[in-house]
Amino acid sequence: MDKIQQLETKLEETRNSLSTDRLDMSFGEIMSMYEREEIIIDPDFQRLFRWDTYQKTRFIESILIGIPIPPIFVAEDKNGRWELVDGLQRISTIFSFFGILRSMPEKNNWILCKGDIADDLEKLACKDLPLKFQLNIKRASCRVEIIKWNSVFDMRYELFNRLNTGGSELTDQEIRNAIFRGVSKDFNSFLRRCSENTDFINLIQPTERQLEQLYMDELALRFCSLTDLREELSENISQHMTNYMKVAVAKSEKIPELEKSFNEIVKILSPIGKDVFRGSNNVFSTSLFDCVMIGISKYINRYRTERTDVIIGKIESLKSSDSFKKASGSASASKSRILKRMEVAEEIFSN
């Protein structure tokens, strides 16, 4: 088979593996589905609803003057329910305007400001609009792109990864949570518990943006993937985490062991503070995070009772190691460099 034939075969196989559907629905129909819990909005895998009043007003004004609305994307779970993956700001604006948003009720029944075209929208709530305007909003059409339950996971991941309908792309972890949530919510919930561990937050010191983009969830997943599936490490660490999550979501029996290990290590490191994962430039380092977490994990029986000053000494030895430094820096996310760093860490923490 020549190169072109191989290309044709690959593209055809991939096209056939992707199961999608699309519907044109009114916002009123989508609201009814939401009230029947047939469509799910879950901040655990979505950016929080954070449009300001001007952005929300502008969207309502766009609907009222008949500007076409970009499509929303949903993933169908095994029960046929839809989970919103792209379009949170738009859908949440509609739901909160009509006072039915359950996840953030404090956002409901907000007041419009001046529109770009219609100044008289200012200081009006939904109930203040004439009935015909309320009905115009409910009857406005929205394209819904549906990723079906029986789709191949990798293709679903690729599809969501290439979306940019909202002006800013979803992070890898937001995409993972959205896609694999349909298999089981247990693993997502486990990552969320890890990310909300107060000691872990104090060690990482995440920014508000990192919290919104599920960076803490991703770090917990990173630890699990390198602890539980390191022998199958992919050439790309992000793809490795995706591959691991694909397997892990279907094996909830592993969660208690992983959670116990994660929490133990975080508790051991907690007295050291945020410097534990920071190099000489005082910037958080995923290379240090991987090596310290895995190094402690490998010899957990010893470090449960080890003095904090001894642990600090091990971490400082790692930071000053020439072998560690050579395996960090540029191309630090490559398989060979990650494995080399792990090797250095295990040698240091074993002595």
N, C-alpha and C positions, 0 to 999 in steps of 0.2 A: 504494500500500500504506500503510495507516494505521499508527500507532505500535504498536498492540497486535499487528497482524499481523507487523510487523517483529520485535517481541519474540518472538513465537511461533516465527518462522522461525529467529532466532538461537539460541534455546534448543534447538530441535529439531536444528539442524545441529551444535551443540556436543555434545549428548547422543550423537548418532550417531558423532561423531569419537572418543569416548572408549571404548577397548576394555579391559575389565577382566574378571577372573574371580575366583572365590573358592573355597577348598577348606578343609575341616576336616581337619586332619592331627594325628597324635600327635607328641610331641616326639621319640620314637624314630625315626619316619619322617624328620623334619627332620634329626636327627643322622646318619642313614644317607645322606641327600642331601649333607650337608656332607662326610662322609668320602669320598664319590665325587666331590667337587668340583662338584656340581650346584647348590650354593647358596654364594654368595660373601659373606664378611664382609671388608670392606676399610677399614681406618682412614683411608685417604686421603680418603674422603668421608663418614666417620662420626665422630661424637664418639668419643673413646677410651672403652674399657670402664672406667668409673670408679665403679661402685657399690661401697660399702664392705661389710664382712662382714655388718653388720646388715641392710642392704638386700637382699643376696643371700639371707641366711637367711630373711628374711621372705617372699621370693618362693618359695623352696623349700617353706616351711611352708604358704603359700597353696595350692600345688599339692597337697600331701599331704592337706589338709583339704577339698579340692574346690572352692575358690573359682574362679569362671570367670576365664579369662585374657583380657586385651584382645588384639585382633588384631595381627598383624605385617603390614607392608607390604613387598612386594618388587617390583622392576622386572625384567621378563623381557628378556634381551638377545637378539640376533639368532640366537644358537645355542640358545636355549631355556633357558639357565641363569638362575637367580634371583640378583639382587643385593639384599641386605638394605638397606632404606632407613629403616625405622622399626621399632624393636623390638630394637635392638642390645643394650641392657642385659639384657633378659630372655633372649634367645637365648644371649648370651655367658655368662650365669650358668649355664644348663643345660650348655652345652658344657664350660665350665671345671670344673664340679662333677664331670662324668664324665671329665675329664682329656683332652679331645680338641681343645681350642682351640689352633689352630696359630699365629695371629697374635700371641698373647701367652702363650706356654707357661708363663711364670713365674706366671701366674694360675691354673694348673691345680691340681686336687686340694686346694682350699682347705677349711678346717675351719669347720663351722657354729658359730654362737654360740647363746645362748639365744633361743628363739622367743618371740613375744608370747603364744602359747598353750601351746606345748610346750617347757618348760624343758629337758627331757632331750635336746634336739637338741644342746646345747652340747658341743663338743669332738669331734663325730662328723664323719668324712669320708664321702664317698659309699660307699666300700668297707665302712664300719662299719655302714651301715644294713642292716636285714634285706632279703633279696632282694625281698620283696613290696613294700617301700617304693620300692626302686629301680625296680621294674617299674611301680608306680603313677605315678611321675614320667614314665617313658618313654611310658606309655600315655595320659597326660593329653592332652586335645584342645586344639588351638590353631587359631583361624581365620587363614587366610593370604589376604590381599587382594593380587591380582596385577595389576599394570599391564602390559598386553601391549605387545610390541615395536612393533606397528603403530599405536600411539596417536599422536595429534597432540601434539607436544612441549609446546606452550603449555598444553594441558589437563593434561598430566602434571605440569608445573610448578605449576599452580594447585592441583592435588589435594594434592601434597606440601606446598605452602606453607600449606595450611589444616589440616594434621595437627597435633594436639597430644596424641597418645595417651600420650606419655611424660612429660607434665607441663611440658615446655619445648620451644618450637618450634625446628625446625631453622632455621639461618640461610639467607639467600638463596644463599650460596656452597655450603653443604652440599647444598642442593637441586639447584643447577645440576650439581655434580659427580656426584650420584647419577643424575640423569636422562640427561645427555648422555654418561655413561660407556659406555652401551650402544652408542653409535655408534662411538666410538674412544677408547681409553685414552691415546693419544699426547698429546692436548692437556692432559688432566688431569695426566699425568706431567710435562709441560713446566711447568705452573703450580706443581707441587710442587717442581720443581728451582729455580725462581725464588724460591719462598717459603723455601727452605732455604739460599739464598745468604747466607753469613756476613756479608758487607758490607751486604747489604740488611737483615738482622736488626738489625745495629748502628745503621743509619740510622733504622729504625722504632721499635725498642725495644718490641716487642709484649708485652702481658701474657700470662700463661699461658692465660687464658680466650680471648683473641683467637687464640692459636695453636690451641687446641682447636676453635674455631669457624671456622677456615680464613680468618681475616682477611687473612693475608699472601698467600694464593692469590688472594683477591678484589682486593687492590691490584695484583697482577701482571696480573690480567684487566682491571682498570680501565685500566691503562696501555695494554695491547694494544688494547682497544676504542676508546680515544680516539686512538690512533696510526693504527690500521688501518681504522677505519670511522667517523671523526668526521663525515664528510659526511652520514651517515645517522643522526645522533644523535637518539635518542628524547626525548620530553618528560620522561621519568623516567630517570635515570642507571642505576638498578638494572635496569629493563626493557631499557635499551640494552645492558647487559652480558650479559643473558640472550639477547637477540637475536643479539649478536655471537658468543657461545659456541656457539649453535645452528649458525651458519655455519662457525665456525672449526674445530670438532671434525671436520668432514668434509674439511678442507683442511690436512692435516698437512705439506704441502710449504712452508707459510709459517712453520712453527715455527722452523727454523734461523735465519732472518733476524730474527724477533722476539726470539729468545733472545739472539742476538749483540748486538742493539741494547740490550735490557734490561740485560744484564751490563756492557756498555760504560758506559752511563750511571751505573749503580750504582758502578762502579769510579771514574769521574770524581768522583762526589760523596762517595765514602767518606772522603777526608781531612777533609772539613768536619764530619762527625759528625752526631749526632741533631738538632742545631739547624736543619739545612737545611729541614726540613718543619714547623717550629714557629714560631708567631707570637709576639707580645709576651706572651701569657699562658702560654707554654711548653707549649701543648697541641698535639698532632699535628693538622695541618690537611690534609684531602683536597684542598682548593682549592690549597694550596701544592704538594702532591704532584703533582697534575695538571699545574700550570703549569711547575714546575721540570723535571719529567721530560720533558714535551712540548717545552718550550723548548730544552732540551739536545738532545733527539732531532732537532729540526728543523734544527739547525745543528751536528750531531755532528762533521763534518769539522774545524770550527774548534775545538770544545771538547776534542777529543782531546789537543791540545797546549797548551791555554790554562793560564795560571797559576791556582792555586787561589784566590789573593787576588782575581783579576779575577772569577772565578765567584762568589765570596762577594759581591762588589760588585753583580753582576747580581741575585742573590737578594735582597739588602737593598733594591735599587731596586724590585723587585717587591713586597716586603712593605710598603714605604712608599708605593706608588702609590695615589693617591686612586681612580683608575679600578678598580684591583684590589679595593680595600676595598669600593667600592660594589657590585661584582659578587659579593661574598662575603656573609657574614652570613646573614640569613634568606632562605629560598628559594634558597640557594646551589646546590642540586642541580637547579634548573630548566635547561632547554636554553638559554634566552637568556643566563643568567648564566654558564653554563659556557663558551659560545662567546665571550662578552665577555672573560672571564678569559684564554682561550686567545689572543685577539687582543692583549691587553695583554702577555702573556708573550712572544709571538713578536716583538713590537716591541722589547721590552727586550733579549731575547737575540740579536736580529739586529744590534744596533749595537755 
